[in-house]
Amino acid sequence: MPNKTIDTQISLRNWFAGLAMQGLNANPALTDMELSNISEVAYKQADAMLAVINATQTRVDWSKAPD
């Protein structure tokens, strides 16, 4: 398969969940964890990250950012 760049956007929530899933899957103590449970835990971690970000930072209107 040729190496192709795909222009896609991923939400910050999905990005955080993917990173959490990598960590969970890399933990040998959690090898017996069901995949659906790993996904659920990963999204809970992602939501917790977003909650902290939302609580501690002001929102930026990127449409008004300089080019």
Phi, psi and omega in degrees: 000129180294151178282109182242144174266127179250125180275094179233158176245142179236140179290156178298324179298313180293324177298310179299318180297320178298319178294319179296320179297322177299315180296317179296317180290336180277349183274111182299336180288344183251019185295337180270001182288135179295146181301320180295326177289322178298316179298316181298314179295319180298317179289329174295320177294318179298316179297323177295319177299313181296324178297318178294317179299313181295328181281337188248350183233150174278152179284144179250129176271095185293342179292342180258005180287147177294151180291000000 
